[in-house]
């Protein structure tokens, strides 16, 4: 085998190893069943209801902090339908508002809509965790790109929700978000 063939074989081998690692280790290896028996049980209607304080960081593609933020959320539920209004303040001075329309079925299935989503988001809650996947269009000042997002939310024993999200473009991770959400007294 010549040098070009060896290089191609090595590149294919690396791609296979990366795919195996993504499937069996790290963020992409999680399954909702991993959390089905965990307690306390996350119920978005209970734990994302009323006034909520959110704080977090966004990491860029190289793993460095690209932005920090805090936010105030206000969520209200009527049966399986909820609205969550988010008001973000970034360390850059930028502000962003989003309003989610959420539908939670009795089986834990989640449907999510917002003005900056491309189509609805879909997810599931079970045990102490919830996963939501959607496509989001970034604001024009952030490039206007459409990214695929996977949110994982985990309920801690103290009632705080830890949110970890990955943002991908063409399957390549371009950002990650880690945030906490905690209910506050009105």
Backbone as CSV, one residue per row, in Angstrom:
resi,resn,N_x,N_y,N_z,CA_x,CA_y,CA_z,C_x,C_y,C_z
1,UNK,0.857,-1.170,0.000,0.000,0.000,0.000,0.902,1.231,0.000
2,UNK,0.582,2.203,-0.864,1.399,3.414,-0.951,1.033,4.400,0.169
3,UNK,1.762,5.515,0.253,1.595,6.505,1.323,0.191,7.114,1.318
4,UNK,-0.360,7.420,0.140,-1.697,8.013,0.063,-2.740,7.039,0.604
5,UNK,-2.605,5.774,0.272,-3.530,4.760,0.771,-3.467,4.632,2.284
6,UNK,-2.244,4.692,2.837,-2.098,4.625,4.288,-2.730,5.847,4.969
7,UNK,-2.567,7.015,4.371,-3.161,8.237,4.935,-4.685,8.130,4.907
8,UNK,-5.243,7.692,3.789,-6.694,7.528,3.689,-7.201,6.481,4.675
9,UNK,-6.487,5.381,4.812,-6.872,4.341,5.751,-6.842,4.883,7.186
10,UNK,-5.825,5.659,7.500,-5.730,6.277,8.827,-6.870,7.250,9.078
11,UNK,-7.229,8.050,8.056,-8.331,9.011,8.204,-9.654,8.289,8.427
12,UNK,-9.890,7.227,7.677,-11.119,6.448,7.851,-11.137,5.821,9.247
13,UNK,-10.003,5.294,9.681,-9.917,4.710,11.019,-10.226,5.727,12.106
14,UNK,-9.729,6.943,11.964,-10.011,7.998,12.944,-11.490,8.357,12.960
15,UNK,-12.106,8.439,11.786,-13.534,8.737,11.728,-14.357,7.648,12.416
16,UNK,-13.980,6.405,12.209,-14.680,5.293,12.862,-14.497,5.378,14.372
17,UNK,-13.293,5.642,14.834,-13.051,5.777,16.269,-13.839,6.940,16.867
18,UNK,-13.920,8.055,16.159,-14.677,9.211,16.641,-16.163,8.870,16.736
19,UNK,-16.682,8.150,15.749,-18.097,7.763,15.770,-18.383,6.806,16.925
20,UNK,-17.493,5.868,17.166,-17.669,4.923,18.271,-17.596,5.665,19.603
21,UNK,-16.647,6.586,19.744,-16.515,7.353,20.985,-17.759,8.204,21.223
22,UNK,-18.290,8.822,20.184,-19.482,9.662,20.334,-20.687,8.828,20.759
23,UNK,-20.753,7.599,20.300,-21.904,6.743,20.617,-21.826,6.153,22.017
24,UNK,-20.619,5.832,22.472,-20.479,5.101,23.729,-19.855,5.904,24.863
25,UNK,-19.477,7.153,24.637,-18.879,7.972,25.697,-19.307,9.424,25.523
26,UNK,-19.491,10.104,26.623,-19.762,11.538,26.576,-21.222,11.885,26.351
27,UNK,-21.438,13.121,25.932,-22.760,13.720,25.794,-23.695,12.890,24.924
28,UNK,-23.225,12.443,23.780,-24.059,11.717,22.832,-24.403,10.302,23.257
29,UNK,-23.738,9.787,24.276,-23.975,8.416,24.699,-25.146,8.292,25.672
30,UNK,-25.655,9.415,26.169,-26.746,9.382,27.137,-28.035,8.898,26.493
31,UNK,-28.815,8.171,27.270,-30.135,7.742,26.853,-31.091,8.050,27.992
32,UNK,-32.324,8.382,27.675,-33.295,8.692,28.724,-33.456,7.540,29.701
33,UNK,-33.353,6.323,29.221,-33.472,5.159,30.092,-32.429,5.138,31.197
34,UNK,-31.296,5.820,30.977,-30.253,5.883,31.995,-30.762,6.563,33.269
35,UNK,-31.800,7.399,33.146,-32.280,8.209,34.265,-33.690,7.832,34.714
36,UNK,-34.275,6.812,34.121,-35.678,6.462,34.391,-35.940,6.164,35.859
37,UNK,-35.016,5.527,36.534,-35.241,5.148,37.929,-34.706,6.187,38.908
38,UNK,-34.116,7.276,38.413,-33.498,8.252,39.313,-34.540,9.152,39.962
39,UNK,-34.222,9.582,41.170,-35.107,10.455,41.938,-34.305,11.651,42.421
40,UNK,-34.910,12.769,42.696,-36.337,13.042,42.570,-36.747,13.110,41.102
41,UNK,-38.032,12.948,40.847,-38.548,12.937,39.482,-38.758,14.357,38.984
42,UNK,-38.277,14.619,37.783,-38.450,15.918,37.142,-39.832,15.995,36.502
43,UNK,-40.576,17.038,36.834,-41.844,17.325,36.172,-41.772,18.793,35.771
44,UNK,-41.671,19.050,34.473,-41.518,20.428,34.001,-42.631,21.330,34.500
45,UNK,-43.845,20.779,34.645,-44.980,21.585,35.118,-44.770,22.058,36.548
46,UNK,-44.003,21.333,37.306,-43.721,21.712,38.692,-42.414,22.485,38.803
47,UNK,-41.355,21.965,38.220,-40.019,22.516,38.425,-39.690,23.700,37.522
48,UNK,-40.384,23.841,36.407,-40.253,25.037,35.566,-41.591,25.761,35.596
49,UNK,-41.930,26.291,36.760,-43.202,26.975,36.940,-42.976,28.161,37.867
50,UNK,-43.566,29.301,37.511,-43.397,30.516,38.303,-42.122,31.235,37.923
51,UNK,-41.626,32.103,38.818,-40.386,32.827,38.519,-39.170,31.916,38.701
52,UNK,-38.234,31.998,37.762,-37.053,31.136,37.746,-35.837,32.002,37.465
53,UNK,-34.765,31.768,38.202,-33.491,32.439,37.968,-32.575,31.467,37.239
54,UNK,-31.942,31.943,36.170,-31.047,31.110,35.368,-29.691,31.800,35.279
55,UNK,-28.622,31.030,35.409,-27.263,31.542,35.264,-26.450,30.511,34.502
56,UNK,-25.572,30.980,33.597,-24.810,29.998,32.852,-23.678,30.566,32.038
57,UNK,-23.015,29.667,31.359,-21.900,29.999,30.476,-22.089,29.275,29.152
58,UNK,-21.555,29.881,28.106,-21.543,29.278,26.781,-20.083,29.093,26.390
59,UNK,-19.742,27.867,26.011,-18.388,27.542,25.583,-18.340,27.531,24.058
60,UNK,-17.266,28.049,23.503,-17.072,28.019,22.058,-16.578,26.657,21.600
61,UNK,-16.277,26.536,20.310,-15.900,25.224,19.750,-14.593,24.665,20.302
62,UNK,-13.734,25.519,20.868,-12.465,25.037,21.415,-12.528,24.813,22.922
63,UNK,-13.741,24.940,23.511,-13.913,24.655,24.923,-13.680,25.828,25.850
64,UNK,-13.395,27.002,25.303,-13.198,28.190,26.135,-14.522,28.912,26.324
65,UNK,-14.668,29.584,27.463,-15.887,30.341,27.720,-15.973,31.479,26.705
66,UNK,-17.074,31.491,25.950,-17.306,32.525,24.941,-18.255,33.593,25.465
67,UNK,-19.108,33.219,26.424,-20.092,34.162,26.937,-20.609,33.665,28.279
68,UNK,-20.994,34.632,29.122,-21.646,34.321,30.391,-22.974,35.063,30.405
69,UNK,-23.942,34.529,31.128,-25.251,35.181,31.135,-25.990,34.905,32.425
70,UNK,-26.964,35.743,32.679,-27.986,35.421,33.667,-29.320,35.767,33.027
71,UNK,-30.374,35.183,33.580,-31.687,35.357,32.967,-32.768,35.208,34.017
72,UNK,-33.869,35.845,33.734,-35.079,35.677,34.525,-36.119,35.022,33.624
73,UNK,-36.699,33.940,34.107,-37.755,33.233,33.387,-39.049,33.384,34.177
74,UNK,-40.135,33.341,33.460,-41.452,33.288,34.083,-42.231,32.220,33.329
75,UNK,-42.631,31.172,34.042,-43.334,30.063,33.395,-44.674,29.843,34.070
76,UNK,-45.658,29.494,33.252,-46.978,29.159,33.788,-47.548,28.009,32.970
77,UNK,-48.240,27.123,33.672,-48.815,25.933,33.067,-50.308,25.893,33.309
78,UNK,-51.010,25.425,32.299,-52.438,25.143,32.382,-52.609,23.730,31.857
79,UNK,-52.650,22.771,32.790,-52.678,21.370,32.386,-51.361,21.012,31.724
80,UNK,-51.430,20.464,30.528,-50.226,20.065,29.799,-49.646,21.141,28.906
81,UNK,-50.183,22.350,28.959,-49.671,23.441,28.116,-49.025,24.508,28.976
82,UNK,-47.823,24.915,28.562,-47.107,25.923,29.324,-46.502,26.980,28.422
83,UNK,-46.287,28.146,29.013,-45.574,29.237,28.348,-44.430,29.630,29.263
84,UNK,-43.228,29.720,28.702,-42.073,30.165,29.472,-41.441,31.347,28.752
85,UNK,-41.410,32.476,29.438,-40.793,33.691,28.905,-39.403,33.830,29.508
86,UNK,-38.411,34.022,28.645,-37.017,34.122,29.072,-36.487,35.513,28.740
87,UNK,-35.770,36.108,29.686,-35.142,37.427,29.493,-33.664,37.288,29.860
88,UNK,-32.800,37.194,28.831,-31.364,36.970,29.017,-30.589,38.282,29.039
89,UNK,-29.547,38.333,29.876,-28.583,39.430,29.919,-27.194,38.793,29.809
90,UNK,-26.468,39.144,28.733,-25.151,38.564,28.479,-24.059,39.500,28.976
91,UNK,-22.874,38.929,29.238,-21.759,39.740,29.721,-21.305,40.780,28.698
92,UNK,-21.689,40.624,27.453,-21.359,41.592,26.399,-22.247,42.836,26.471
93,UNK,-23.308,42.765,27.283,-24.288,43.842,27.333,-25.517,43.558,26.480
94,UNK,-25.438,42.532,25.620,-26.593,42.170,24.793,-27.698,41.575,25.653
95,UNK,-28.909,41.735,25.159,-30.090,41.168,25.817,-30.861,40.365,24.780
96,UNK,-31.575,39.367,25.260,-32.354,38.524,24.351,-33.600,38.040,25.084
97,UNK,-34.722,38.054,24.389,-35.972,37.537,24.928,-36.439,36.383,24.057
98,UNK,-37.036,35.389,24.699,-37.608,34.251,23.969,-38.855,33.821,24.732
99,UNK,-39.848,33.380,23.980,-41.045,32.816,24.599,-41.264,31.428,24.032
100,UNK,-41.257,30.443,24.924,-41.502,29.056,24.557,-42.964,28.727,24.766
101,UNK,-43.550,27.989,23.837,-44.849,27.366,24.021,-44.563,25.872,24.159
102,UNK,-44.895,25.333,25.312,-44.554,23.951,25.635,-45.814,23.111,25.786
103,UNK,-45.743,21.898,25.301,-46.820,20.932,25.496,-46.198,19.683,26.096
104,UNK,-46.735,19.252,27.226,-46.241,18.066,27.913,-47.368,17.051,27.994
105,UNK,-47.172,15.910,27.357,-48.175,14.841,27.363,-48.028,13.991,28.618
106,UNK,-49.064,13.220,28.923,-49.040,12.360,30.112,-47.924,11.330,30.076
107,UNK,-47.465,10.943,28.884,-46.379,9.967,28.782,-44.994,10.617,28.876
108,UNK,-44.943,11.946,29.133,-43.671,12.648,29.273,-43.141,13.246,27.985
109,UNK,-43.847,13.058,26.880,-43.419,13.623,25.608,-43.542,15.148,25.649
110,UNK,-42.526,15.822,25.124,-42.477,17.285,25.123,-42.496,17.776,23.679
111,UNK,-43.282,18.805,23.435,-43.255,19.538,22.161,-42.985,20.989,22.524
112,UNK,-42.058,21.618,21.810,-41.663,22.991,22.121,-41.647,23.829,20.858
113,UNK,-42.140,25.059,20.991,-42.121,26.000,19.880,-41.671,27.361,20.401
114,UNK,-40.966,28.089,19.544,-40.547,29.464,19.831,-40.281,30.143,18.498
115,UNK,-40.310,31.468,18.496,-40.162,32.212,17.242,-38.846,31.942,16.524
116,UNK,-37.757,31.669,17.265,-36.464,31.472,16.608,-36.151,29.998,16.336
117,UNK,-37.125,29.108,16.558,-36.929,27.707,16.194,-37.326,27.485,14.749
118,UNK,-36.642,26.564,14.107,-36.988,26.140,12.755,-37.764,24.837,12.916
119,UNK,-39.079,24.944,12.944,-39.927,23.792,13.234,-40.007,23.573,14.729
120,UNK,-40.856,22.652,15.152,-41.005,22.400,16.593,-39.858,21.555,17.137
121,UNK,-39.626,21.702,18.434,-38.689,20.837,19.130,-39.443,19.675,19.733
122,UNK,-38.744,18.567,19.931,-39.362,17.361,20.483,-38.459,16.792,21.565
123,UNK,-39.086,16.239,22.588,-38.303,15.655,23.659,-39.123,14.750,24.535
124,UNK,-38.533,14.423,25.682,-39.142,13.474,26.607,-38.573,13.750,27.992
125,UNK,-39.411,13.620,29.015,-38.916,13.656,30.387,-39.155,12.292,31.005
126,UNK,-38.203,11.839,31.806,-38.346,10.587,32.537,-37.392,10.617,33.716
127,UNK,-37.824,10.084,34.842,-36.983,10.099,36.032,-36.575,11.519,36.376
128,UNK,-35.303,11.722,36.652,-34.791,13.037,37.039,-34.241,13.826,35.848
129,UNK,-34.566,13.421,34.621,-33.972,14.070,33.452,-35.008,14.340,32.363
130,UNK,-34.641,15.261,31.500,-35.428,15.534,30.293,-34.455,15.856,29.170
131,UNK,-34.839,15.471,27.963,-34.047,15.781,26.769,-34.968,16.474,25.771
132,UNK,-34.435,17.523,25.141,-35.183,18.254,24.124,-34.253,18.528,22.955
133,UNK,-34.712,18.228,21.742,-33.928,18.475,20.526,-34.701,19.412,19.624
134,UNK,-33.981,20.367,19.028,-34.615,21.348,18.148,-33.557,22.010,17.285
135,UNK,-34.037,22.763,16.295,-33.154,23.566,15.439,-33.470,25.032,15.709
136,UNK,-32.420,25.812,15.925,-32.593,27.219,16.281,-31.849,28.112,15.299
137,UNK,-32.479,29.240,14.971,-31.832,30.226,14.119,-31.241,31.297,15.029
138,UNK,-29.916,31.471,14.950,-29.252,32.485,15.761,-29.652,33.882,15.299
139,UNK,-29.567,34.872,16.193,-29.852,36.252,15.778,-28.884,36.694,14.673
140,UNK,-29.327,37.654,13.894,-28.513,38.150,12.785,-27.121,38.585,13.244
141,UNK,-27.053,39.282,14.406,-25.750,39.762,14.895,-24.822,38.613,15.300
142,UNK,-25.384,37.406,15.472,-24.580,36.221,15.771,-24.387,35.361,14.517
143,UNK,-24.724,35.881,13.357,-24.486,35.178,12.105,-25.719,34.603,11.444
144,UNK,-26.824,34.491,12.177,-28.060,33.978,11.590,-28.035,32.506,11.231
145,UNK,-27.033,31.777,11.696,-26.908,30.356,11.377,-28.033,29.544,12.024
146,UNK,-28.379,28.425,11.395,-29.317,27.474,11.976,-28.496,26.340,12.573
147,UNK,-28.692,26.102,13.867,-27.936,25.075,14.582,-28.887,24.007,15.113
148,UNK,-28.408,22.788,15.170,-29.138,21.695,15.815,-28.731,21.668,17.280
149,UNK,-29.721,21.627,18.155,-29.467,21.724,19.591,-30.049,20.498,20.295
150,UNK,-29.301,19.981,21.249,-29.799,18.975,22.165,-29.615,19.509,23.570
151,UNK,-30.731,19.648,24.298,-30.720,20.076,25.699,-30.937,18.856,26.570
152,UNK,-30.125,18.717,27.596,-30.359,17.749,28.660,-30.566,18.543,29.929
153,UNK,-31.639,18.256,30.650,-31.915,18.905,31.925,-31.951,17.829,33.007
154,UNK,-31.261,18.104,34.114,-31.165,17.151,35.214,-31.633,17.839,36.492
155,UNK,-32.551,17.219,37.215,-33.029,17.761,38.479,-32.112,17.292,39.593
156,UNK,-31.594,18.245,40.370,-30.752,17.897,41.515,-31.638,17.629,42.730
157,UNK,-31.108,16.960,43.748,-31.913,16.703,44.947,-32.429,17.976,45.618
158,UNK,-31.744,19.102,45.447,-32.181,20.363,46.039,-33.194,21.124,45.211
159,UNK,-33.615,20.570,44.071,-34.628,21.213,43.241,-34.093,22.111,42.148
160,UNK,-32.773,22.248,42.041,-32.171,23.042,40.965,-32.088,22.168,39.715
161,UNK,-32.354,22.763,38.563,-32.195,22.058,37.291,-30.876,22.496,36.675
162,UNK,-30.054,21.521,36.315,-28.813,21.789,35.593,-29.084,21.465,34.134
163,UNK,-28.835,22.445,33.265,-29.079,22.292,31.834,-27.736,22.236,31.111
164,UNK,-27.556,21.226,30.291,-26.364,21.123,29.448,-26.847,20.973,28.015
165,UNK,-26.399,21.846,27.154,-26.841,21.850,25.757,-25.638,21.832,24.835
166,UNK,-25.776,21.119,23.739,-24.764,21.174,22.679,-25.413,21.692,21.413
167,UNK,-24.666,22.551,20.726,-25.094,23.180,19.482,-24.202,22.653,18.371
168,UNK,-24.823,22.169,17.306,-24.058,21.565,16.208,-24.461,22.171,14.871
169,UNK,-23.487,22.269,13.998,-23.698,22.700,12.608,-23.043,21.631,11.744
170,UNK,-23.796,21.036,10.833,-23.325,19.940,9.982,-22.754,18.802,10.825
171,UNK,-23.321,18.562,12.026,-22.881,17.486,12.897,-21.657,17.801,13.739
172,UNK,-21.079,18.977,13.558,-19.871,19.363,14.295,-20.262,20.274,15.453
173,UNK,-19.786,19.954,16.660,-20.107,20.772,17.827,-19.452,22.142,17.685
174,UNK,-20.293,23.195,17.759,-19.790,24.565,17.641,-19.914,25.338,18.949
175,UNK,-20.719,24.833,19.889,-20.857,25.504,21.181,-21.494,24.534,22.164
176,UNK,-21.309,24.848,23.437,-21.948,24.099,24.509,-22.368,25.093,25.579
177,UNK,-23.504,24.828,26.191,-24.040,25.695,27.229,-24.229,24.871,28.493
178,UNK,-23.869,25.450,29.633,-24.152,24.852,30.932,-24.811,25.933,31.762
179,UNK,-25.990,25.625,32.321,-26.725,26.632,33.087,-27.467,25.956,34.232
180,UNK,-27.763,26.756,35.235,-28.620,26.302,36.321,-29.917,27.093,36.267
181,UNK,-30.997,26.427,36.666,-32.307,27.067,36.742,-32.897,26.719,38.102
182,UNK,-33.272,27.752,38.841,-33.858,27.512,40.157,-35.051,28.417,40.354
183,UNK,-36.099,27.849,40.920,-37.296,28.628,41.211,-36.995,29.622,42.317
184,UNK,-37.587,30.789,42.215,-37.442,31.803,43.250,-38.833,32.181,43.746
185,UNK,-38.893,32.636,44.965,-40.166,33.059,45.517,-40.602,34.367,44.873
186,UNK,-41.880,34.488,44.532,-42.343,35.733,43.903,-42.250,36.922,44.865
